[in-house]
């Protein structure tokens, strides 16, 4: 019989406690639930209950929710936050919903049905850091923990999860990758001995986004920070390619992706096979997860967008075909210059015609005034004409003189002014009449 050794009990007590903590008296234990602070936590219980359901926490210290056949009552610390999952009620499951989850909600929760134990769930509440990365780039998710400096490789335990799926696990010297992370996710064992559990991911894709958690013990004790939210931004490319050269679009994924040109779908690529519209089918090929478009022309100026099977944008590629663009630019400039020159010439001709018309109209009025003044002896007609200085005045006067000389003359009968007491007789001889002197009167 072995002797009683109290110091050995103190050494093994933490491990015994964890075993008792993680292995309850029944098979109602489920996978731990991890949520971000403020999110909705659903504590799933796969049992059924037709009686009174009671959820408690902190090893039975606090009542969370009690539901009978007609109504539910929340505990004091869970007012307006705790309820039974509506989806699970349809199946008779007493699953618990906490909305929102608070930081102090972390811990063990157990459910009883008519005082009979049915489920036990551990809730983890994280305050995650946020990491932003562009699709196609590499990223590092930091995590640190108190580790042993002299630990052997076979004793190292590291676990990285994304949501509830394994990303990478190191146990007993063997590294296991989750689906989609083979040859892309890695950690450093030397870094682990220094307390660095950081996860490196190569060529991130939109499907990599989500909540990541890191653990460093079999009891799933998490490091710091306990969780990281990875956001993936679409990759922006601005490409200037010469006319006739090829365009290479990085697809970043072996999963089915779709390629759009100016929001119109042109190709669907699955692994190494591309199915494209007739305009592109003979011009594309797939090489090393990249789509190659041959012989760019002016019609290829625009935006090529790559989306994954979920419709999320992986990359946006704005393409400018340089040679064709410059030719079009110079042609447009030449056409514009010719048009402007034509407009200037046209306006000049219109202006000159307008000035000529005004001058002719003014000259006409001048001629009219001169002609009128040649027969009008009134004082107004003897005043200085208004058209002095006009370039056509002399010509106008000459024309009037010529017209007056050429016009037929009608004989005008001259009369002597009538004077009282004097009788005048018509002269038969015109010559004598013109030589007749005025009569003199005697006093």
KOLPABA-638406 format. One record per residue (C-alpha): x negated, y, z negated; residue in three letters. Coordinates in steps of 0.2 Angstrom, whole numbers, plus 5000, padded with zeros to 4 digits. Layout:
<atoms>
+------+------+------+------+
!   xx !   yy !   zz ! type !
+------+------+------+------+
!    X !    Y !    Z !  ALA !
...
+------+------+------+------+
</atoms>
This chain:
<atoms>
+------+------+------+------+
!   xx !   yy !   zz ! type !
+------+------+------+------+
! 5000 ! 5000 ! 5000 !  UNK !
! 4993 ! 5017 ! 5005 !  UNK !
! 4989 ! 5029 ! 4991 !  UNK !
! 5000 ! 5045 ! 4989 !  UNK !
! 4991 ! 5059 ! 4998 !  UNK !
! 5000 ! 5076 ! 4995 !  UNK !
! 4988 ! 5086 ! 5007 !  UNK !
! 4993 ! 5075 ! 5021 !  UNK !
! 5012 ! 5080 ! 5019 !  UNK !
! 5007 ! 5098 ! 5020 !  UNK !
! 4998 ! 5095 ! 5036 !  UNK !
! 5012 ! 5085 ! 5044 !  UNK !
! 5027 ! 5095 ! 5037 !  UNK !
! 5028 ! 5108 ! 5052 !  UNK !
! 5029 ! 5094 ! 5064 !  UNK !
! 5042 ! 5085 ! 5054 !  UNK !
! 5052 ! 5101 ! 5053 !  UNK !
! 5051 ! 5104 ! 5072 !  UNK !
! 5057 ! 5086 ! 5075 !  UNK !
! 5071 ! 5088 ! 5063 !  UNK !
! 5075 ! 5105 ! 5071 !  UNK !
! 5075 ! 5099 ! 5089 !  UNK !
! 5083 ! 5082 ! 5086 !  UNK !
! 5099 ! 5083 ! 5076 !  UNK !
! 5109 ! 5069 ! 5069 !  UNK !
! 5119 ! 5067 ! 5084 !  UNK !
! 5116 ! 5067 ! 5103 !  UNK !
! 5125 ! 5084 ! 5105 !  UNK !
! 5108 ! 5094 ! 5107 !  UNK !
! 5108 ! 5103 ! 5124 !  UNK !
! 5094 ! 5113 ! 5133 !  UNK !
! 5090 ! 5130 ! 5126 !  UNK !
! 5099 ! 5145 ! 5133 !  UNK !
! 5088 ! 5160 ! 5138 !  UNK !
! 5096 ! 5177 ! 5142 !  UNK !
! 5090 ! 5195 ! 5143 !  UNK !
! 5095 ! 5207 ! 5130 !  UNK !
! 5112 ! 5214 ! 5134 !  UNK !
! 5117 ! 5200 ! 5146 !  UNK !
! 5131 ! 5187 ! 5144 !  UNK !
! 5126 ! 5171 ! 5135 !  UNK !
! 5135 ! 5155 ! 5138 !  UNK !
! 5132 ! 5141 ! 5125 !  UNK !
! 5138 ! 5126 ! 5134 !  UNK !
! 5145 ! 5111 ! 5125 !  UNK !
! 5149 ! 5096 ! 5135 !  UNK !
! 5160 ! 5088 ! 5122 !  UNK !
! 5179 ! 5090 ! 5122 !  UNK !
! 5190 ! 5095 ! 5107 !  UNK !
! 5209 ! 5095 ! 5105 !  UNK !
! 5209 ! 5102 ! 5088 !  UNK !
! 5202 ! 5118 ! 5079 !  UNK !
! 5185 ! 5124 ! 5086 !  UNK !
! 5172 ! 5132 ! 5074 !  UNK !
! 5156 ! 5139 ! 5080 !  UNK !
! 5143 ! 5144 ! 5067 !  UNK !
! 5125 ! 5150 ! 5067 !  UNK !
! 5110 ! 5151 ! 5056 !  UNK !
! 5112 ! 5133 ! 5050 !  UNK !
! 5130 ! 5137 ! 5044 !  UNK !
! 5127 ! 5153 ! 5036 !  UNK !
! 5138 ! 5164 ! 5048 !  UNK !
! 5154 ! 5161 ! 5056 !  UNK !
! 5154 ! 5166 ! 5075 !  UNK !
! 5171 ! 5160 ! 5081 !  UNK !
! 5186 ! 5150 ! 5075 !  UNK !
! 5199 ! 5145 ! 5088 !  UNK !
! 5215 ! 5136 ! 5084 !  UNK !
! 5229 ! 5131 ! 5096 !  UNK !
! 5236 ! 5148 ! 5097 !  UNK !
! 5223 ! 5161 ! 5093 !  UNK !
! 5204 ! 5164 ! 5090 !  UNK !
! 5196 ! 5174 ! 5076 !  UNK !
! 5178 ! 5181 ! 5078 !  UNK !
! 5166 ! 5182 ! 5063 !  UNK !
! 5161 ! 5199 ! 5056 !  UNK !
! 5145 ! 5200 ! 5066 !  UNK !
! 5153 ! 5195 ! 5082 !  UNK !
! 5168 ! 5206 ! 5083 !  UNK !
! 5174 ! 5209 ! 5101 !  UNK !
! 5159 ! 5199 ! 5108 !  UNK !
! 5163 ! 5180 ! 5105 !  UNK !
! 5175 ! 5170 ! 5114 !  UNK !
! 5178 ! 5153 ! 5122 !  UNK !
! 5172 ! 5151 ! 5140 !  UNK !
! 5188 ! 5152 ! 5151 !  UNK !
! 5180 ! 5141 ! 5164 !  UNK !
! 5176 ! 5127 ! 5151 !  UNK !
! 5193 ! 5128 ! 5142 !  UNK !
! 5201 ! 5121 ! 5158 !  UNK !
! 5190 ! 5105 ! 5155 !  UNK !
! 5193 ! 5105 ! 5136 !  UNK !
! 5176 ! 5110 ! 5132 !  UNK !
! 5173 ! 5122 ! 5117 !  UNK !
! 5158 ! 5131 ! 5125 !  UNK !
! 5155 ! 5148 ! 5117 !  UNK !
! 5152 ! 5165 ! 5127 !  UNK !
! 5143 ! 5180 ! 5119 !  UNK !
! 5145 ! 5196 ! 5128 !  UNK !
! 5133 ! 5206 ! 5126 !  UNK !
! 5119 ! 5196 ! 5118 !  UNK !
! 5110 ! 5206 ! 5105 !  UNK !
! 5092 ! 5203 ! 5100 !  UNK !
! 5096 ! 5196 ! 5083 !  UNK !
! 5108 ! 5183 ! 5091 !  UNK !
! 5093 ! 5172 ! 5094 !  UNK !
! 5094 ! 5156 ! 5085 !  UNK !
! 5103 ! 5139 ! 5083 !  UNK !
! 5122 ! 5138 ! 5085 !  UNK !
! 5133 ! 5123 ! 5081 !  UNK !
! 5151 ! 5118 ! 5086 !  UNK !
! 5163 ! 5108 ! 5076 !  UNK !
! 5179 ! 5101 ! 5080 !  UNK !
! 5191 ! 5098 ! 5066 !  UNK !
! 5176 ! 5099 ! 5054 !  UNK !
! 5167 ! 5086 ! 5065 !  UNK !
! 5150 ! 5091 ! 5073 !  UNK !
! 5150 ! 5090 ! 5092 !  UNK !
! 5136 ! 5102 ! 5099 !  UNK !
! 5121 ! 5112 ! 5094 !  UNK !
! 5112 ! 5124 ! 5106 !  UNK !
! 5097 ! 5136 ! 5104 !  UNK !
! 5099 ! 5153 ! 5111 !  UNK !
! 5084 ! 5164 ! 5116 !  UNK !
! 5086 ! 5182 ! 5118 !  UNK !
! 5072 ! 5191 ! 5128 !  UNK !
! 5067 ! 5209 ! 5131 !  UNK !
! 5059 ! 5206 ! 5148 !  UNK !
! 5045 ! 5216 ! 5157 !  UNK !
! 5048 ! 5220 ! 5175 !  UNK !
! 5036 ! 5216 ! 5189 !  UNK !
! 5039 ! 5223 ! 5207 !  UNK !
! 5031 ! 5215 ! 5221 !  UNK !
! 5033 ! 5216 ! 5240 !  UNK !
! 5037 ! 5201 ! 5250 !  UNK !
! 5022 ! 5192 ! 5257 !  UNK !
! 5010 ! 5199 ! 5244 !  UNK !
! 5002 ! 5190 ! 5229 !  UNK !
! 5008 ! 5194 ! 5211 !  UNK !
! 5003 ! 5190 ! 5193 !  UNK !
! 5015 ! 5188 ! 5179 !  UNK !
! 5006 ! 5191 ! 5162 !  UNK !
! 5009 ! 5180 ! 5147 !  UNK !
! 4998 ! 5179 ! 5131 !  UNK !
! 4998 ! 5167 ! 5116 !  UNK !
! 4987 ! 5162 ! 5101 !  UNK !
! 4978 ! 5147 ! 5108 !  UNK !
! 4963 ! 5136 ! 5102 !  UNK !
! 4947 ! 5141 ! 5110 !  UNK !
! 4939 ! 5123 ! 5109 !  UNK !
! 4955 ! 5113 ! 5115 !  UNK !
! 4952 ! 5099 ! 5127 !  UNK !
! 4960 ! 5100 ! 5144 !  UNK !
! 4971 ! 5085 ! 5141 !  UNK !
! 4978 ! 5094 ! 5125 !  UNK !
! 4983 ! 5110 ! 5135 !  UNK !
! 5002 ! 5112 ! 5137 !  UNK !
! 5009 ! 5126 ! 5147 !  UNK !
! 5026 ! 5128 ! 5154 !  UNK !
! 5033 ! 5142 ! 5166 !  UNK !
! 5051 ! 5142 ! 5171 !  UNK !
! 5061 ! 5153 ! 5183 !  UNK !
! 5079 ! 5153 ! 5176 !  UNK !
! 5081 ! 5135 ! 5171 !  UNK !
! 5069 ! 5127 ! 5184 !  UNK !
! 5051 ! 5123 ! 5182 !  UNK !
! 5038 ! 5133 ! 5191 !  UNK !
! 5023 ! 5125 ! 5184 !  UNK !
! 5019 ! 5113 ! 5170 !  UNK !
! 5002 ! 5108 ! 5163 !  UNK !
! 5003 ! 5093 ! 5151 !  UNK !
! 4990 ! 5079 ! 5147 !  UNK !
! 4978 ! 5086 ! 5160 !  UNK !
! 4991 ! 5085 ! 5174 !  UNK !
! 4998 ! 5100 ! 5183 !  UNK !
! 5016 ! 5098 ! 5190 !  UNK !
! 5024 ! 5111 ! 5202 !  UNK !
! 5042 ! 5115 ! 5204 !  UNK !
! 5051 ! 5115 ! 5221 !  UNK !
! 5044 ! 5129 ! 5232 !  UNK !
! 5029 ! 5133 ! 5221 !  UNK !
! 5017 ! 5119 ! 5227 !  UNK !
! 5000 ! 5127 ! 5232 !  UNK !
! 5007 ! 5144 ! 5227 !  UNK !
! 5008 ! 5145 ! 5208 !  UNK !
! 4993 ! 5143 ! 5197 !  UNK !
! 4985 ! 5146 ! 5180 !  UNK !
! 4968 ! 5146 ! 5173 !  UNK !
! 4963 ! 5134 ! 5159 !  UNK !
! 4948 ! 5145 ! 5154 !  UNK !
! 4960 ! 5159 ! 5153 !  UNK !
! 4971 ! 5148 ! 5142 !  UNK !
! 4957 ! 5146 ! 5129 !  UNK !
! 4956 ! 5165 ! 5128 !  UNK !
! 4975 ! 5166 ! 5125 !  UNK !
! 4979 ! 5171 ! 5144 !  UNK !
! 4993 ! 5160 ! 5151 !  UNK !
! 4997 ! 5172 ! 5166 !  UNK !
! 5005 ! 5164 ! 5181 !  UNK !
! 4998 ! 5168 ! 5198 !  UNK !
! 5010 ! 5167 ! 5213 !  UNK !
! 5004 ! 5168 ! 5231 !  UNK !
! 5014 ! 5175 ! 5245 !  UNK !
! 5030 ! 5180 ! 5236 !  UNK !
! 5047 ! 5178 ! 5245 !  UNK !
! 5064 ! 5185 ! 5240 !  UNK !
! 5069 ! 5168 ! 5234 !  UNK !
! 5055 ! 5170 ! 5220 !  UNK !
! 5064 ! 5184 ! 5211 !  UNK !
! 5072 ! 5180 ! 5194 !  UNK !
! 5068 ! 5178 ! 5176 !  UNK !
! 5052 ! 5169 ! 5172 !  UNK !
! 5048 ! 5163 ! 5154 !  UNK !
! 5031 ! 5156 ! 5148 !  UNK !
! 5029 ! 5143 ! 5134 !  UNK !
! 5013 ! 5135 ! 5127 !  UNK !
! 5018 ! 5122 ! 5115 !  UNK !
! 5029 ! 5106 ! 5116 !  UNK !
! 5041 ! 5114 ! 5105 !  UNK !
! 5043 ! 5127 ! 5119 !  UNK !
! 5036 ! 5141 ! 5108 !  UNK !
! 5035 ! 5156 ! 5120 !  UNK !
! 5021 ! 5168 ! 5123 !  UNK !
! 5021 ! 5187 ! 5124 !  UNK !
! 5030 ! 5194 ! 5133 !  UNK !
! 5043 ! 5180 ! 5132 !  UNK !
! 5050 ! 5184 ! 5149 !  UNK !
! 5047 ! 5193 ! 5165 !  UNK !
! 5059 ! 5199 ! 5178 !  UNK !
! 5052 ! 5198 ! 5195 !  UNK !
! 5059 ! 5209 ! 5208 !  UNK !
! 5055 ! 5207 ! 5227 !  UNK !
! 5055 ! 5222 ! 5238 !  UNK !
! 5056 ! 5220 ! 5257 !  UNK !
! 5040 ! 5223 ! 5266 !  UNK !
! 5039 ! 5238 ! 5277 !  UNK !
! 5028 ! 5238 ! 5292 !  UNK !
! 5025 ! 5253 ! 5305 !  UNK !
! 5017 ! 5245 ! 5320 !  UNK !
! 5009 ! 5254 ! 5335 !  UNK !
! 5007 ! 5242 ! 5349 !  UNK !
! 5001 ! 5245 ! 5367 !  UNK !
! 5012 ! 5241 ! 5381 !  UNK !
! 5010 ! 5223 ! 5387 !  UNK !
! 5002 ! 5217 ! 5370 !  UNK !
! 5010 ! 5204 ! 5358 !  UNK !
! 5020 ! 5207 ! 5342 !  UNK !
! 5017 ! 5196 ! 5327 !  UNK !
! 5031 ! 5196 ! 5314 !  UNK !
! 5026 ! 5187 ! 5297 !  UNK !
! 5041 ! 5176 ! 5292 !  UNK !
! 5034 ! 5173 ! 5274 !  UNK !
! 5044 ! 5157 ! 5273 !  UNK !
! 5047 ! 5139 ! 5280 !  UNK !
! 5065 ! 5140 ! 5276 !  UNK !
! 5077 ! 5146 ! 5289 !  UNK !
! 5075 ! 5164 ! 5293 !  UNK !
! 5084 ! 5176 ! 5305 !  UNK !
! 5077 ! 5190 ! 5315 !  UNK !
! 5087 ! 5205 ! 5320 !  UNK !
! 5082 ! 5219 ! 5332 !  UNK !
! 5091 ! 5235 ! 5328 !  UNK !
! 5104 ! 5226 ! 5318 !  UNK !
! 5107 ! 5213 ! 5332 !  UNK !
! 5103 ! 5195 ! 5329 !  UNK !
! 5090 ! 5189 ! 5342 !  UNK !
! 5082 ! 5173 ! 5334 !  UNK !
! 5084 ! 5160 ! 5321 !  UNK !
! 5068 ! 5151 ! 5315 !  UNK !
! 5068 ! 5135 ! 5305 !  UNK !
! 5050 ! 5129 ! 5301 !  UNK !
! 5041 ! 5129 ! 5318 !  UNK !
! 5056 ! 5130 ! 5329 !  UNK !
! 5064 ! 5146 ! 5336 !  UNK !
! 5081 ! 5148 ! 5344 !  UNK !
! 5083 ! 5165 ! 5352 !  UNK !
! 5095 ! 5174 ! 5364 !  UNK !
! 5091 ! 5173 ! 5382 !  UNK !
! 5082 ! 5190 ! 5383 !  UNK !
! 5069 ! 5183 ! 5370 !  UNK !
! 5069 ! 5164 ! 5372 !  UNK !
! 5055 ! 5164 ! 5385 !  UNK !
! 5045 ! 5177 ! 5376 !  UNK !
! 5043 ! 5170 ! 5358 !  UNK !
! 5033 ! 5156 ! 5349 !  UNK !
! 5031 ! 5151 ! 5331 !  UNK !
! 5013 ! 5150 ! 5324 !  UNK !
! 5008 ! 5148 ! 5306 !  UNK !
! 5025 ! 5154 ! 5299 !  UNK !
! 5024 ! 5169 ! 5311 !  UNK !
! 5035 ! 5174 ! 5326 !  UNK !
! 5025 ! 5180 ! 5341 !  UNK !
! 5034 ! 5191 ! 5354 !  UNK !
! 5024 ! 5192 ! 5370 !  UNK !
! 5022 ! 5207 ! 5382 !  UNK !
! 5030 ! 5222 ! 5374 !  UNK !
! 5040 ! 5234 ! 5385 !  UNK !
! 5049 ! 5250 ! 5382 !  UNK !
! 5065 ! 5240 ! 5378 !  UNK !
! 5055 ! 5233 ! 5362 !  UNK !
! 5054 ! 5250 ! 5354 !  UNK !
! 5064 ! 5249 ! 5338 !  UNK !
! 5066 ! 5239 ! 5321 !  UNK !
! 5064 ! 5221 ! 5319 !  UNK !
! 5071 ! 5214 ! 5302 !  UNK !
! 5068 ! 5197 ! 5295 !  UNK !
! 5081 ! 5190 ! 5283 !  UNK !
! 5081 ! 5174 ! 5273 !  UNK !
! 5095 ! 5161 ! 5273 !  UNK !
! 5104 ! 5171 ! 5259 !  UNK !
! 5104 ! 5186 ! 5270 !  UNK !
! 5091 ! 5195 ! 5260 !  UNK !
! 5079 ! 5206 ! 5269 !  UNK !
! 5061 ! 5200 ! 5269 !  UNK !
! 5053 ! 5213 ! 5280 !  UNK !
! 5057 ! 5228 ! 5291 !  UNK !
! 5045 ! 5231 ! 5305 !  UNK !
! 5046 ! 5247 ! 5315 !  UNK !
! 5038 ! 5245 ! 5332 !  UNK !
! 5032 ! 5259 ! 5343 !  UNK !
! 5026 ! 5254 ! 5361 !  UNK !
! 5012 ! 5267 ! 5363 !  UNK !
! 5009 ! 5267 ! 5382 !  UNK !
! 5027 ! 5267 ! 5387 !  UNK !
! 5032 ! 5280 ! 5374 !  UNK !
! 5018 ! 5292 ! 5380 !  UNK !
! 5023 ! 5291 ! 5398 !  UNK !
! 5042 ! 5294 ! 5394 !  UNK !
! 5036 ! 5308 ! 5383 !  UNK !
! 5027 ! 5317 ! 5398 !  UNK !
! 5041 ! 5313 ! 5410 !  UNK !
! 5053 ! 5321 ! 5398 !  UNK !
! 5042 ! 5336 ! 5396 !  UNK !
! 5040 ! 5338 ! 5414 !  UNK !
! 5058 ! 5337 ! 5418 !  UNK !
! 5061 ! 5350 ! 5404 !  UNK !
! 5048 ! 5362 ! 5411 !  UNK !
! 5056 ! 5361 ! 5429 !  UNK !
! 5073 ! 5364 ! 5422 !  UNK !
! 5068 ! 5379 ! 5412 !  UNK !
! 5058 ! 5386 ! 5427 !  UNK !
! 5074 ! 5384 ! 5438 !  UNK !
! 5085 ! 5392 ! 5425 !  UNK !
! 5072 ! 5407 ! 5424 !  UNK !
! 5072 ! 5409 ! 5444 !  UNK !
! 5091 ! 5408 ! 5444 !  UNK !
! 5093 ! 5421 ! 5431 !  UNK !
! 5081 ! 5432 ! 5440 !  UNK !
! 5090 ! 5431 ! 5456 !  UNK !
! 5106 ! 5435 ! 5448 !  UNK !
! 5099 ! 5450 ! 5439 !  UNK !
! 5092 ! 5457 ! 5455 !  UNK !
! 5108 ! 5454 ! 5465 !  UNK !
! 5118 ! 5463 ! 5451 !  UNK !
! 5106 ! 5478 ! 5451 !  UNK !
! 5107 ! 5479 ! 5470 !  UNK !
! 5126 ! 5478 ! 5469 !  UNK !
! 5126 ! 5492 ! 5456 !  UNK !
! 5115 ! 5503 ! 5467 !  UNK !
! 5126 ! 5500 ! 5483 !  UNK !
! 5141 ! 5505 ! 5473 !  UNK !
! 5133 ! 5520 ! 5466 !  UNK !
! 5127 ! 5525 ! 5484 !  UNK !
! 5144 ! 5522 ! 5491 !  UNK !
! 5152 ! 5534 ! 5478 !  UNK !
! 5138 ! 5547 ! 5482 !  UNK !
! 5142 ! 5546 ! 5500 !  UNK !
! 5160 ! 5548 ! 5497 !  UNK !
! 5156 ! 5564 ! 5486 !  UNK !
! 5145 ! 5571 ! 5499 !  UNK !
! 5158 ! 5568 ! 5513 !  UNK !
! 5171 ! 5577 ! 5502 !  UNK !
! 5160 ! 5591 ! 5498 !  UNK !
! 5157 ! 5594 ! 5517 !  UNK !
! 5175 ! 5599 ! 5519 !  UNK !
! 5179 ! 5606 ! 5502 !  UNK !
! 5173 ! 5624 ! 5499 !  UNK !
! 5181 ! 5624 ! 5481 !  UNK !
! 5169 ! 5630 ! 5467 !  UNK !
! 5169 ! 5612 ! 5460 !  UNK !
! 5162 ! 5606 ! 5477 !  UNK !
! 5148 ! 5619 ! 5477 !  UNK !
! 5141 ! 5612 ! 5460 !  UNK !
! 5126 ! 5601 ! 5460 !  UNK !
! 5131 ! 5583 ! 5465 !  UNK !
! 5131 ! 5570 ! 5453 !  UNK !
! 5120 ! 5558 ! 5464 !  UNK !
! 5105 ! 5569 ! 5464 !  UNK !
! 5089 ! 5558 ! 5464 !  UNK !
! 5098 ! 5542 ! 5471 !  UNK !
! 5087 ! 5533 ! 5483 !  UNK !
! 5101 ! 5532 ! 5496 !  UNK !
! 5106 ! 5550 ! 5495 !  UNK !
! 5096 ! 5556 ! 5511 !  UNK !
! 5101 ! 5541 ! 5521 !  UNK !
! 5119 ! 5544 ! 5515 !  UNK !
! 5118 ! 5563 ! 5521 !  UNK !
! 5111 ! 5558 ! 5538 !  UNK !
! 5124 ! 5545 ! 5540 !  UNK !
! 5138 ! 5558 ! 5536 !  UNK !
! 5130 ! 5571 ! 5548 !  UNK !
! 5129 ! 5558 ! 5562 !  UNK !
! 5147 ! 5553 ! 5558 !  UNK !
! 5153 ! 5571 ! 5559 !  UNK !
! 5144 ! 5574 ! 5575 !  UNK !
! 5151 ! 5559 ! 5583 !  UNK !
! 5169 ! 5561 ! 5577 !  UNK !
! 5181 ! 5569 ! 5590 !  UNK !
! 5185 ! 5587 ! 5586 !  UNK !
! 5203 ! 5594 ! 5587 !  UNK !
! 5204 ! 5613 ! 5592 !  UNK !
! 5209 ! 5623 ! 5578 !  UNK !
! 5220 ! 5639 ! 5581 !  UNK !
! 5212 ! 5654 ! 5572 !  UNK !
! 5223 ! 5666 ! 5564 !  UNK !
! 5220 ! 5683 ! 5557 !  UNK !
! 5225 ! 5686 ! 5540 !  UNK !
! 5242 ! 5694 ! 5537 !  UNK !
! 5241 ! 5712 ! 5531 !  UNK !
! 5256 ! 5723 ! 5528 !  UNK !
! 5260 ! 5736 ! 5541 !  UNK !
! 5249 ! 5729 ! 5554 !  UNK !
! 5255 ! 5718 ! 5569 !  UNK !
! 5243 ! 5706 ! 5577 !  UNK !
! 5245 ! 5698 ! 5594 !  UNK !
! 5239 ! 5682 ! 5600 !  UNK !
! 5224 ! 5684 ! 5611 !  UNK !
! 5224 ! 5675 ! 5627 !  UNK !
! 5206 ! 5675 ! 5630 !  UNK !
! 5197 ! 5665 ! 5617 !  UNK !
! 5180 ! 5674 ! 5621 !  UNK !
! 5188 ! 5691 ! 5618 !  UNK !
! 5197 ! 5685 ! 5603 !  UNK !
! 5180 ! 5679 ! 5595 !  UNK !
! 5172 ! 5696 ! 5600 !  UNK !
! 5187 ! 5707 ! 5593 !  UNK !
! 5181 ! 5717 ! 5578 !  UNK !
! 5192 ! 5720 ! 5563 !  UNK !
! 5203 ! 5736 ! 5564 !  UNK !
! 5199 ! 5751 ! 5555 !  UNK !
! 5212 ! 5761 ! 5546 !  UNK !
! 5212 ! 5780 ! 5545 !  UNK !
! 5217 ! 5788 ! 5529 !  UNK !
+------+------+------+------+
</atoms>
